[in-house]
Amino acid sequence: MKKLVRSNSQQMAFGVLGGIAEYFNIDATILRLVFAIAFIFSGGIPLALIYIIAIFIIPNERDSYQ
């Protein structure tokens, strides 16, 4: 069973988007581009808050037991 974790191998800032990309088996670069475009068009604040919350909620890959 796959577990959603922050990625260490696909990490740019905190590994949140890399972890989500690994979980859904998609390219992390594509997800980052979609996130950046959504960030611009949403005004930034809502997605920034969601990203910050995800940093604290999603466990790090090296800290999770698999």
Backbone torsions as a table, in degrees:
resi	resn	phi	psi	omega
1	MET	NA	128.5	179.6
2	LYS	-75.4	147.1	-180.0
3	LYS	-125.2	137.3	178.7
4	LEU	-78.7	117.4	178.5
5	VAL	-137.2	158.7	173.1
6	ARG	-73.8	133.5	-174.1
7	SER	-80.7	142.5	171.4
8	ASN	-95.7	-28.6	-177.4
9	SER	-84.7	-30.3	-179.4
10	GLN	-108.4	41.3	-172.4
11	GLN	-96.6	128.6	170.8
12	MET	-112.7	-55.5	177.7
13	ALA	-102.6	-71.4	-180.0
14	PHE	-128.1	3.7	177.4
15	GLY	83.9	7.5	-177.7
16	VAL	-66.5	-53.2	-178.4
17	LEU	-68.2	-34.7	175.8
18	GLY	-63.8	-39.8	177.6
19	GLY	-67.2	-40.8	177.7
20	ILE	-65.4	-40.8	178.4
21	ALA	-63.2	-42.5	178.0
22	GLU	-65.1	-38.5	-179.0
23	TYR	-63.7	-43.8	-178.9
24	PHE	-92.2	3.1	176.5
25	ASN	58.0	49.7	175.5
26	ILE	-125.7	166.4	-178.9
27	ASP	-71.4	130.7	-177.8
28	ALA	-65.1	-32.7	179.5
29	THR	-64.7	-40.9	178.2
30	ILE	-62.0	-45.5	-179.7
31	LEU	-63.3	-38.9	178.2
32	ARG	-65.1	-39.4	177.6
33	LEU	-65.1	-44.0	177.5
34	VAL	-61.4	-42.7	179.0
35	PHE	-63.1	-42.7	-179.4
36	ALA	-64.5	-42.5	178.8
37	ILE	-65.7	-44.3	178.2
38	ALA	-63.8	-36.2	178.6
39	PHE	-61.8	-43.8	-179.1
40	ILE	-65.6	-46.0	-175.1
41	PHE	-78.6	-17.5	179.6
42	SER	-91.7	-4.7	-177.2
43	GLY	91.4	-6.9	172.8
44	GLY	90.3	-44.1	-172.7
45	ILE	-60.4	-48.4	-178.6
46	PRO	-61.4	-45.0	-179.7
47	LEU	-70.2	-33.2	177.3
48	ALA	-63.8	-41.4	178.0
49	LEU	-65.7	-42.0	178.0
50	ILE	-62.6	-42.3	179.7
51	TYR	-63.5	-44.4	179.9
52	ILE	-64.1	-41.3	177.3
53	ILE	-63.8	-40.7	179.8
54	ALA	-63.2	-32.6	177.8
55	ILE	-58.7	-39.5	-176.8
56	PHE	-86.9	-25.8	-176.7
57	ILE	-86.8	-44.6	-177.0
58	ILE	-78.7	124.3	-178.1
59	PRO	-71.7	154.9	177.6
60	ASN	-73.5	149.2	-177.0
61	GLU	-59.1	-42.9	-176.7
62	ARG	-75.4	-18.4	179.7
63	ASP	-90.4	-16.6	-176.9
64	SER	-86.6	149.6	178.3
65	TYR	-96.9	120.8	-178.9
66	GLN	-114.2	NA	NA
